Amino acid sequence: MLLKELYDLYERLCASGEPLPRPGMSLQNISYRIIIRPSGELVRIEDAREAEVVTRKNKKGATERTEMRMRTMLVPGESKPSGSGVNPCFLWDNAAYMLGCREVKERALEYFEGTRRKHLEQEQDIACPAYSAVCRFMEQWNPDLCSAYVPTPDIYKGNGVFMLEGATRCVHEEPEVVEWWQTRGEKRWKSAGKKEKKTSEGLCLVTGKRGTVATLHAPSIKGVIGAQATGAKLVSFNLPAFESYGKEQSENAPVSEYAATAYCNALNYLMARESCRARIGDATVVFWTDAPQRDTADEMEMLIAGGLDAERVEAIDSGLAARVALKLREIAQGKNVLDIRSASIRFFILGLSPNAARLSVRFFHTGTMGDFVRNLQSHYAALELQRRGGKFNDPELVTPYMILRETSRDAKDIPPLLGGALMRSILQNQPYPDAVALAIFRRIRADRQLNYTRCAFLKAWLSRKTSTYHLKPMLDETNIQPGYVLGRLFSVLCKTQEDALPNINRTVRDAFYASASSSPRSVFPRILKTYNHHLAKLEGGRRVNREKLMQEVMACITTFPAHLDLEQQGLFALGFYHQTQAFYKSSR
C-alpha cells in the first residue's frame, strides 16, 4: 500500500509539471562547473552555487546572513553506493573523479583515471562535439593544477558538471547526449567493464503489470535523520535468510524498474521539502495528500505540518504560519475549517527511522482530511488545561514532539517506539500509550518538574484511558479521587513552606515529591508534622485562609493509601498542578 501511494504521488507530480527525475536520471547537488573550450582546454572552474539570505534565530534574536547554497540539477544516472570501488558517473561527479583532486580523496588519481578511461570508451558512440571536447579535456588535464584553478575549496563539497565556453547549457543536457543516454547509453555505461547482470521479468506488485524487476530500488532515500548521508533503502534484501524459492535480492518483492524509480523519487521529493517534513522522536515524518491541484495540496500539507510541528511551519513561512496557526486555533475550539471537498481529500503520514543502510517504517497512517481535523480536535480537547501564564510562556497548542520531548532529558534519548505509538493514538483517536505516561512519570520523579505539557498529557492519558475520571482543565474541588486530593494536599504543604521560608535551599517538594506520589502513607505523616511550624510564620488573613483551605482538603481524606498505582499518580500530578495554579489566582 505504501509503495502504491508513493507511486501515485509521483504520477500526480509529473502530471502537474514538477521537475522530478524520470527513469535513468537523478537530482544532484552541483557546486561547480568546469568551463572548457571545444579543443578541451580548461578556461576556468567556476562556483555554481547560489547566494541565499538565511535567517537564524537564537536567544539574542534573529540574525540574517548570506550563505552559498548548492544548485540542484537533473543529471544522468544515480548516486554511487558506498564501497562501490572506482565507479565514475556520466558527465558529473565529485572533484576526485572529475579533476583528480587529492584534497577530496586520497585515491583521487585512481578515480580520475577510471573516469577518463570510461568516458573515452564511449566517444565513438556519441556523435556530439561538446562530448568530444570533454574527452579532449580528460586526455590533457593534469590533476596537479587543481589548486591553481579552484576559486575556493568550499565548492568541492558538492558535485561538478562540464560546460562549453559561451554555452547556455551543460554538456550532459546536449540533445545528442540526452538521446544517447535514454536509448542505449545508460545500459552501456552501467555494464562497461562488468559482467552483464541477469534480469528477470515479473508481475509488479505496485502497478499490477508485467515488466523488468528492479534488482536494487534506486535512487536511495536521502534526508532521514540518522541515516547514511549517501542514502538508504526502503526495500532491500541482502541475506540468504530473507530469500525464498530461489529468489535473490529484490526479486522477493517484485517491483518493476519504473515503479521503483517512481516511488523512490517521490519519497526524495517529500524529504527535500521542508513543508512536507517534520521530526517526531527518532522518526523523520513526511506527509502528503492526494489533492489534484498543487495549491490545494500545499495548503492541506501545511495544515498537517502545523498539527505535527507548528514551530517548523513558522520557520518555513511566517505569513503562511499565521494562517495555519489561525486554523489550528479554530480546530482547537471545535470549529469546522474545511469545506466538503477539502474534507474528502486523503492524507498520508509516514514515519521513517534509520536502520544502518536501510530504513524502518515506524508508522504509516492514512485517512481523509475530515478525519484528521476531527481527531486533532479530540486530541486538543483532551489536552485542554489551565495555563500558568506569566514567565512560563506555556504553548497554546501542544505538538506531538513537545510531548515526546518530556519523556527524556535529551532529545536524542527519546525511546524510539514512542513516536509511532503516540501518533497512532492521535490520528486514530485511540487511548494514549501507557509507555509515554510512564516515561513522563520517570522524568517528574527525577527533576520534580510539573510543567504544562507534562500535566496536559497526563490529563489526556487519564481521560481516554477510562471513563471513570471526568477531569476539568482547572481546579475541581468536587473531585475526591484519592490521588487528586493528595496532590492538592501536597501542593498546600509546599506552598505553606514556600511562604514561610522563601529562601530555603531544599524544599518539601524537592525532598518528598517522588515518595509522596507513590507511597503516601510513609511520607505525609512526617510532612504534616512540619505544617504547623510553617503555618505559624504566616500572618493575618493569609494564615486564616490557608488553614481553612487545609481543612477543606483534609475533609476529603479518610486514610493515606500505602501505594498509588499509575493512574492515581497521574491524578496526584494533576491535583498538585491545579491547586498550585489556583494559588496564583487567589489570596489563600
Buried (B, 14 or more C-beta within 10 A) or exposed (E): EBBBBBBBBBEBBBEEEEEBBBBBBBBBBBBBBBBBBEEBEBBEBBBBBEEEEEEEEEEEEEEEEEEBEBBBBBBBBBBBBEEEEBBBBBBBBBBBBBBBBBBBBEBBBBBBBBBBBBBBBBBEEBEBEBBBBBBBBBEEBEBEEBEEBBEEEEBBBBBBBBBBEEBEEBBBBBEEBBBBBBEEBBEEBBEEEEEEEEEEEBEBBBBEEEBBBBBBBBBBBBBBEEBBEBBBBBBBBBEEEEBEEEBBBBBBBBBBBBBBBBBBBBBBBBBEBEBBBBBBBBBBBBBBBBBEEEEBBBBBBBBBBBBBBBBBBBEBBEEBBEBBBEBBBBBBEEEEBBEEEBBEBBBBBBBBBBBEBBBBBBBBBBBBBBBBBBBBBBBBBBBBBBBBEEEEEBEEBBBBBBBBBBBBEEEEEBBEBBBBBBBBBBBEBEEBBEBBBBBBBEBBBEEBEBBBBBBBBBBBBBBBBEEEBEBBBEBBBEBEBBBBBBBBBBBBBBBBBBBBBEEEEEBBBEBBBBBBBBBBEBBBEEBBEBBEEBBEEBEEEBBEBBBEBBEEBEEBBEEBBEEBEBBBBBBBBBBBBBBBBBBEEEEB
